[in-house]
Structures are given as C-alpha cells and as structure tokens.
C-alpha cells in the first residue's frame, strides 16, 4: 500500500507552520526529541518490559505475549510505573514540541488529559487501533493537539500512525464500536486506509503532532518478533479551560 508523503515541518516559520497545520491537520517534526531526553524513557520502558518477560536481551519479543488491548491489566500495571516517572515528564516537555504548539496557537501549551505509553505485539491485527478522532472519546478543549513519538525506530512494518490529511475540517465523524480486542475502550470510523492517507517510516524521537479532529489510526505490527513502543501526549492552549 502506498501513502501520501509526510512533510518535515522543521525549519518552517510560524506562519508556514500554521498554514500547513490548517491544511492537513497534522505536522511531522523529525528528531524533535533529542536522544539525551528520549533515552531515559526508552530505557525505563525497555527495562520494565524485560523484567516482565516481554522483551528479550536481543530486543525481540514473543508474539504470544499479545500486548495491545486497552483493558489488559499487565499494560495498566506498566503505565503505573511509566507515567509518573521523571523520564516520561521530560519527553512531555520537549522544547521542540512546545515551541511548535506555541507557534500554532500563539498561546502557551499546557498538558491535557490522555497521555499514555502504548505497546503493541506483532502478529495480532485485532490489536491495531482503528481510524478515529481523539475528540470522539477524550474530553477537553476543541483546540487540543496530540504529540506521538516512537521510543525506538518505527518503520511502516512495525505499525506507526497514519493520518488522513484534511479530515480535521469535517467536524466529528460518525464513530461506532469496532470489531477486535482493541475496540473494548475505543470506537472507530468505518473508513478504509488507502493512498489518501499519510504515513512514513519514523525514527526514535520523530514526532507526529495532530489535531484532536484529525482522523488517524495505527498500522498493524507486521514484524515477526518486534514490539512497538510509543508514547503520546496531549496539550491545550493555556488560555482555554478544559471541558469536563
């Protein structure tokens, strides 16, 4: 399957950033999280996975571990270790992310509910997050944006995010329960992923920034033995009060 190209937004001035964001509903910042900021979190997550037997010394995984369900108590326990950490908070406050959002909003970005660390095992397509908009299931301001970054290199075969350019301009799309393990806590949009969508191989520290109205999905982890690990953070303009 082919995908539309992802334009690297690094080096664009504020006006150009806003124009690109308004047109497509997302931005790609290559290497936005420097390794010295990302590596403590990457090491924390890898160590937690190895302790639990999910990651081998050679960085491979057993597909039978079957991580990716939103109600998996093993994953929820890992979140209690990762989310309160200083390493997680440091990536949340990456200057390049905050500066880009400041340029978009002309207002200071502040954290919004919904930050998470995701793990997805290979070989289980039903665990793949379906097309959806964050606005459909997360509370908060309608101007909220998310920042998604892989903790280690994430080629298309490992299952990075794909996004539908311009989809943020059509308001809230119809969402309904979707079939599969991942659907227990997430409703999806009945639309196919085709060459209208944008996606690319991503490196550790690359960041996809996107509006809560942008339709996006994960691609399936099609590797034989690699665990996909990523984090996403959500932000709102400081001048707007978050909805309940």
LINVENNOR-V331643 format. One record per helix or strand of 3 or more residues. SS is the DSSP state (@ for helix, = for strand). FROM is the first residue (numbers start at 1). TO is the last residue. If there is no record, write none. Layout:
ss=[SS SS]
from=[FROM FROM]
to=[TO TO]
This chain:
ss=[@ = @ @ @ @ @ = @ @ = @ = @ @ = = =]
from=[14 26 35 63 73 86 95 109 125 134 145 156 161 167 181 207 216 228]
to=[24 29 51 65 82 92 105 120 127 136 150 158 164 170 185 211 218 237]
